[in-house]
């Protein structure tokens, strides 16, 4: 007797690389771009399909949403025109006027500005707490707290939150949890499996992967995404364009391969940066001496390409060194194919007599040995 073969694709490699033959589109190996705004009906009573207008849904975008949801381990996803549109819509789907939010204190600056300058108009208060301390998060909660907003790890000092414990704390008090999972990507961390209610991604970073397309996504249960979709997606209008979705689908094909390469390279580069006397600290959770390394190993299966170094010296010295770098271009994003450097500024404990500067580095797809030789020039600027 012939046994039925299991054809469920393995995550993530086979899932992103293999599609079944698509007879709907004449066997096209790439999903077609439905570059149109309107979908007409066969008749008034029997439209023949579920689409009406691309602000309310588009076949190309819907295909990306299905795949993002599977990679992140969620029931459904909603894609947006940018990561910031995804973040703001996810937050708005949870809070209302008079509510209180607890947010990690090192959150992405765009998210913080949304809390401070937009939500404050509507009487929504935010308390910023040390996310690495479960006690600090617990003490920040008020009777009217409706949202715990997390970002693990944070993107300047790379502090983690214990996502399972944080979600458990929030759930016990009837509070929703949103996690920005951009740094680890859907390949290496799954906050929904740890108890989070919603996960947000800047797809611009690793999923796009080529620094040529903007996009974001929110992933969660069908119920939460349906609530978000009707109001905060359709009415605010921050929808993803079909051509953008096609570029994201292209990037997704190689996402696991790129993440594997980036994760291996960044660990080599981060270890190298620890060898210089002028480097006070390397902030990267993949290093054994990172204070939360064991937590990183417990809730992640790999590492993103972004880390930072705290260098004993002035901002002027840091700028001179970064300007000299050859393979590291100067820019504030991450997750693309290119290596980047950014002088952030003095650390909080920097002093005129003892200056310390924070520099953020993104490792790209170049040969890590070339990147290491390039970074070795730091000795010329910090004698």
C-alpha positions in Angstrom: 0.0 0.0 0.0 1.4 3.4 -0.9 1.6 5.8 2.0 0.4 9.4 1.5 3.4 11.7 1.5 3.4 14.6 3.9 3.7 17.7 1.7 3.6 20.3 4.4 6.6 22.6 3.7 9.2 22.9 6.4 9.7 26.4 8.0 11.3 28.6 7.0 13.5 27.5 4.1 11.1 25.3 2.1 8.1 27.4 2.9 9.6 30.6 1.4 11.3 28.9 -1.6 8.6 26.5 -2.9 5.1 27.2 -4.3 2.7 24.7 -5.8 1.9 25.0 -9.5 -0.5 27.9 -9.8 -3.0 27.2 -12.5 -4.9 30.4 -11.7 -2.0 32.4 -13.1 -0.8 30.1 -16.0 1.9 28.5 -13.9 3.6 31.8 -13.1 6.4 31.1 -10.5 6.0 34.6 -9.0 2.7 35.9 -7.7 1.4 38.4 -10.3 1.1 42.1 -9.4 -2.5 43.2 -9.3 -1.7 46.8 -10.1 -5.3 48.1 -10.0 -7.5 49.9 -7.5 -10.9 48.5 -8.5 -12.3 45.0 -8.8 -15.5 44.8 -10.8 -18.3 42.3 -10.2 -19.8 39.7 -12.5 -23.2 40.6 -11.2 -24.8 42.6 -8.4 -25.7 39.5 -6.4 -22.8 37.3 -7.2 -19.5 39.2 -7.3 -17.5 36.1 -8.0 -14.6 37.1 -5.7 -13.9 38.8 -2.3 -12.2 42.0 -3.5 -13.7 45.4 -4.0 -11.1 48.2 -3.9 -7.4 47.9 -3.1 -7.6 50.1 0.0 -9.8 47.2 1.4 -7.6 44.4 0.1 -5.6 43.4 -2.9 -4.6 39.8 -4.0 -0.9 40.5 -4.2 -0.9 42.1 -0.8 -3.1 39.3 0.6 -0.6 36.7 -0.5 2.2 38.5 1.4 0.0 38.7 4.5 -0.7 35.0 4.4 3.0 34.2 4.3 4.0 36.7 6.9 1.4 35.2 9.3 2.7 31.7 8.8 6.3 32.8 9.3 5.4 34.6 12.5 3.1 31.8 13.8 0.0 33.9 13.8 -3.5 33.3 12.5 -3.6 36.5 10.3 -1.5 39.5 9.3 -2.2 43.0 8.0 0.3 44.7 5.8 0.9 48.5 5.8 2.8 51.1 3.8 5.5 51.4 6.4 6.7 50.0 9.6 5.5 53.1 11.4 2.0 52.7 9.9 1.9 49.2 11.3 3.1 50.3 14.7 0.7 53.2 15.1 -2.3 51.1 13.8 -1.5 48.2 16.2 -1.4 50.7 19.1 -4.6 52.4 18.1 -6.4 49.1 17.8 -5.9 48.6 21.6 -6.0 52.0 23.3 -8.7 54.7 23.7 -8.9 58.1 25.2 -8.1 58.1 29.0 -6.1 54.8 28.8 -2.6 54.3 30.1 0.3 52.5 28.4 3.4 51.0 29.8 6.3 51.0 27.2 10.0 50.0 27.4 12.2 53.0 28.0 14.5 52.4 25.0 11.8 51.9 22.4 12.3 53.0 18.8 12.3 56.7 18.6 9.4 56.8 16.1 7.2 54.8 18.4 8.1 57.1 21.3 7.2 60.2 19.3 3.9 58.6 18.4 3.2 58.1 22.1 4.4 61.5 23.2 3.2 63.8 20.4 0.2 62.1 19.0 -1.5 60.0 21.6 -1.0 62.7 24.3 -3.5 64.8 22.3 -6.2 62.3 23.3 -5.4 62.0 27.0 -3.5 58.7 26.7 -0.6 58.6 29.1 2.5 56.6 28.8 5.0 55.4 31.4 8.4 54.3 30.2 9.9 51.5 32.3 13.1 49.4 32.2 12.0 46.4 30.2 14.8 44.3 31.4 13.3 44.4 34.9 10.0 42.5 35.3 9.5 44.4 38.6 9.8 47.8 36.9 7.2 46.8 34.4 4.8 45.5 37.1 5.2 48.7 39.2 4.5 50.9 36.2 1.0 49.3 35.6 -2.0 51.4 36.7 -5.7 50.5 37.0 -6.4 52.1 33.6 -3.4 50.4 31.8 -4.6 48.7 28.6 -1.3 48.1 26.7 2.2 46.8 27.4 4.4 47.8 24.5 7.7 45.8 24.1 10.7 45.8 21.8 13.1 43.0 22.3 15.9 43.6 22.0 15.9 47.4 21.8 17.8 48.9 18.9 20.5 51.1 20.6 21.6 49.3 23.8 20.1 45.9 22.9 18.3 45.1 26.2 15.9 42.3 26.1 12.6 41.7 27.9 11.5 38.3 29.1 8.6 38.1 26.7 6.9 35.1 28.2 6.9 36.6 31.7 5.9 40.1 30.4 2.9 38.6 28.5 1.9 36.5 31.5 2.0 39.6 33.7 -0.1 41.6 31.2 -2.6 38.8 30.7 -3.1 38.4 34.4 -4.3 42.0 34.5 -6.3 42.1 31.3 -3.7 44.1 29.4 -2.8 43.6 25.8 0.8 43.0 24.7 2.4 44.3 21.5 6.0 43.3 20.6 8.2 44.9 18.0 10.0 41.9 16.6 11.9 43.6 13.8 15.4 43.0 15.0 15.2 39.3 15.4 12.9 38.8 12.3 10.2 36.2 12.0 13.0 33.6 11.5 14.6 33.9 15.0 11.9 35.0 17.5 8.2 34.3 17.8 6.5 36.5 20.5 3.0 35.1 19.8 4.2 31.7 20.9 5.4 33.3 24.1 2.0 34.9 24.8 2.0 38.2 23.0 -1.2 39.5 21.5 0.2 41.3 18.5 3.6 41.4 16.8 4.7 44.3 14.6 7.5 44.3 12.0 9.1 46.9 9.8 9.2 44.7 6.7 11.5 47.4 5.2 14.4 45.8 7.1 15.1 42.0 6.8 12.0 40.9 4.8 12.5 43.5 2.0 16.2 42.9 2.4 17.4 45.2 -0.5 16.9 48.7 1.0 14.5 49.6 -1.8 11.0 49.2 -0.4 9.0 50.4 2.6 6.5 48.3 4.4 5.2 47.0 7.8 3.0 44.3 9.2 0.9 43.4 12.2 0.3 39.8 13.1 -2.0 38.2 15.6 -5.3 36.4 16.1 -8.0 36.6 13.5 -10.2 38.5 16.0 -7.5 41.2 16.7 -6.5 41.6 13.1 -10.1 41.9 12.0 -10.7 44.7 14.6 -7.5 46.5 13.4 -8.2 46.1 9.7 -11.7 47.7 9.6 -10.8 50.9 11.4 -7.1 51.5 11.8 -6.1 50.1 8.4 -8.9 51.0 6.0 -9.9 54.3 7.4 -6.4 55.7 8.2 -5.4 54.4 4.7 -1.8 53.4 5.3 -2.2 50.5 3.0 0.5 48.6 1.2 0.7 49.0 -2.6 0.6 45.8 -4.7 4.0 46.5 -6.3 5.5 46.9 -2.8 4.0 43.6 -1.8 5.6 42.0 -4.8 9.0 43.3 -3.8 8.5 42.0 -0.3 7.5 38.6 -1.6 10.8 38.6 -3.6 12.8 39.5 -0.5 11.0 36.8 1.5 12.3 34.1 -0.9 15.9 34.5 0.5 15.0 35.7 4.0 16.2 32.6 5.9 19.4 32.4 3.9 20.2 36.0 4.5 19.4 35.8 8.2 21.7 32.8 8.6 24.5 34.6 6.9 23.9 37.9 8.8 23.7 36.0 12.1 27.0 34.3 11.6 28.8 37.4 10.3 27.6 39.7 13.0 28.8 37.4 15.8 32.3 37.4 14.3 32.3 41.2 13.9 31.0 41.8 17.4 33.6 39.6 18.9 36.3 41.4 17.0 35.1 44.8 18.3 35.7 43.5 21.9 39.4 43.3 21.3 40.1 47.0 21.2 41.1 48.8 24.5 39.1 51.9 23.4 35.9 49.9 23.2 34.3 50.0 26.6 31.4 47.7 25.8 29.8 45.9 22.9 26.0 45.7 23.1 25.0 42.5 21.3 22.9 39.7 22.9 24.7 37.0 21.0 27.9 37.5 23.0 28.3 35.2 26.0 29.2 38.2 28.3 26.0 40.1 27.4 24.1 40.3 30.7 21.0 38.8 29.1 22.7 36.2 26.9 20.9 33.2 28.5 17.5 34.9 28.0 18.5 35.6 24.4 19.3 31.9 23.9 16.0 30.9 25.6 13.7 33.0 23.5 15.6 33.4 20.2 17.1 30.9 17.8 19.4 33.4 16.1 20.5 37.0 16.0 19.9 40.1 13.9 22.6 42.0 12.2 22.5 45.2 14.3 24.6 46.0 17.4 26.4 48.9 19.0 29.7 49.8 20.6 30.5 52.2 23.4 33.8 53.8 22.7 35.9 55.8 25.1 36.3 59.0 23.3 34.6 62.1 21.9 31.8 62.3 19.3 34.3 64.1 17.0 36.7 61.1 17.2 33.8 58.7 16.4 32.7 60.8 13.4 36.3 60.9 12.0 36.5 57.1 12.3 33.1 56.4 10.7 33.8 58.9 7.9 37.0 56.9 7.1 35.3 53.5 6.9 35.1 52.0 3.4 32.7 49.1 3.6 30.4 50.7 6.2 28.2 53.3 4.7 26.6 56.0 6.9 22.9 55.4 7.5 20.3 54.9 10.2 18.5 51.8 9.0 19.4 48.1 9.1 18.6 44.7 7.8 19.5 45.3 4.1 22.4 43.8 2.2 24.8 46.7 3.0 26.8 47.4 6.1 26.1 50.6 7.9 27.5 52.8 10.7 25.8 55.5 12.7 27.3 57.8 15.3 24.4 58.0 17.8 26.1 60.4 20.3 27.4 60.5 23.9 26.2 57.7 26.3 24.1 58.8 29.3 27.1 58.5 31.6 29.5 60.3 29.3 31.3 63.3 30.9 33.6 66.0 29.5 36.6 64.6 31.4 35.6 61.0 30.5 33.7 61.0 27.2 32.0 57.9 25.8 30.3 57.7 22.4 27.7 55.2 21.2 28.2 54.0 17.6 25.7 51.6 16.0 26.8 49.1 13.4 24.8 47.0 10.9 26.6 44.0 9.4 25.7 43.4 5.8 26.3 40.5 3.3 29.9 41.5 2.6 32.7 39.1 3.5 33.1 39.5 7.3 36.9 39.5 6.9 36.6 42.6 4.8 34.4 44.3 7.4 36.8 43.3 10.2 39.8 44.8 8.3 37.8 48.0 7.8 36.8 48.3 11.4 40.4 47.6 12.5 41.2 51.2 11.5 39.6 52.3 14.8 43.1 52.2 16.3 44.2 55.1 14.2 41.5 57.4 15.8 41.7 56.1 19.4 45.5 55.9 20.2 
